[in-house]
C-alpha cells in the first residue's frame, strides 16, 4: 500500500497574510517578532494567537518564511536578542528553493489545492490527499487519474490534434485575458514560490505551436493546472479563481466537442467556404428536426443519447439543439407530409442541405473510384502472376523441339509395321 507523504503544511493564503504583516512591521522600523505579527493578524484577519503561531511555524518549516536572530533597538527591548521573521528573497534563497524541488512532486493537492499528507503519483509531479482521489493506492504504486487517461490510445494524429487545440486555446484566451500570464506584475512574482509547475494560457498556446500535446487529456490537465495555480496564488474565493473555473468549463466543453467530431470542430473554427456543407468522416445522419414553436428543419445528428438527438441545423446560424425522438423524421420523408412553411430561411437551409448531399455523393463516387482502381490493380497483378506461370521455360521449349523429330520417326515406323 502506498503511504501518504507529508508535504507543505501552511496554507498559501495564510502565508500571504503573514508576508503582509512582516512587511508592515518592517516599514515601522521594527523587528517582525511573534508578538507584533500576532497582533497584526488579530487586528486585520481576526486570527487567534495560537492559529498565527501554528501557521508561522509551518511557514518556517516550509521555507516560505525565514527566521533570524536580532537585537532590539527601540523601547524596552534595546539590546535584547529576539527571534525575527522575514519574507524570503528569491535572489538569496535560490539554493534552498532548488532543494525543495528535488523530489519532483508538487507541494499542494491538485484537487483541493491544500497542503498536508499526500499520495505521490509515480508517473507525474501531481499529488493528492487520499480523500481527494478515487484511484486505487492499495498496491505498490499510485497513478493519478490524469496519467491513467493519458494511457488510452489517441485516435488523432499529433499534428492534427495540436492544430485543433490551437483553436481551443485561442477561444479560451479571447474570454479570459487575465489568465494569459500569471504573476506578471513585480509585486506578484513572489507568489511563484507556491507554484511547482507554472502554467498559463500563453504557455499552453506555445505548446500547441510546438506540437507538444500527445492527447486531449494532457491539454485538459494543463487547464486544470492553471486553475490550481490561480487558487494557490489568489485564493479560492477570489475573482481570478472564478475566471479560471469558467475557463476550465469552457475547455472541457471544447474537448468534448472534439471527441464528438473532430471534423466538425475544425471546420466550425476554420470556417472555409461552404464549411457546413463539407461531409465529415464518418458522415452525420441527416434528419428533419422540429423545435417547439418552429417547423421541421433539416439538420445533422451530432450524437444520439437514448431517445434524444443532439442536432445542428442547416441554415444561416447552424444552431445546436437537443430534440426528442418524437420530433425527428428521416430525411427521406416528403415535405408534403411534414406540412412545412417555405420561408426564405427554410429554402436557404434546403439549398445548403442539397449542396451537402452533392458533396456526399461526390465523396462516395471518389471513394468508389479509388476502391475500383485498387481492385483493378490487384486483378492486374493476379493476372500477371498467372501469365508468368503459364509461360514455359526456354530450356523446356528447346527440349520439346529436340524431341519432336524423334516422335515423328516413331509414328512413321508404327505405320509401316501395321501395313
FENQUI-V753174 format. One record per run of one state. SS is the DSSP state (a for helix, b for strand, c for the rest). FROM is the first residue (numbers start at 1). TO is the last residue. If there is no record, write none. Layout:
ss from to
SS FROM TO
SS FROM TO
//
This chain:
ss from to
c 1 4
b 5 6
c 7 11
a 12 27
c 28 33
a 34 45
c 46 48
a 49 61
c 62 64
b 65 72
c 73 74
a 75 77
b 78 78
c 79 80
b 81 87
c 88 93
a 94 100
c 101 116
b 117 120
c 121 126
b 127 128
c 129 129
a 130 132
c 133 144
a 145 150
c 151 157
a 158 175
c 176 176
a 177 179
c 180 185
a 186 194
c 195 200
a 201 209
c 210 215
a 216 234
c 235 238
a 239 260
c 261 261
a 262 270
c 271 274
a 275 277
c 278 284
b 285 290
c 291 295
b 296 305
c 306 307
b 308 313
c 314 319
b 320 324
a 325 327
b 328 330
c 331 334
a 335 338
c 339 343
a 344 390
c 391 393
a 394 418
c 419 419
//
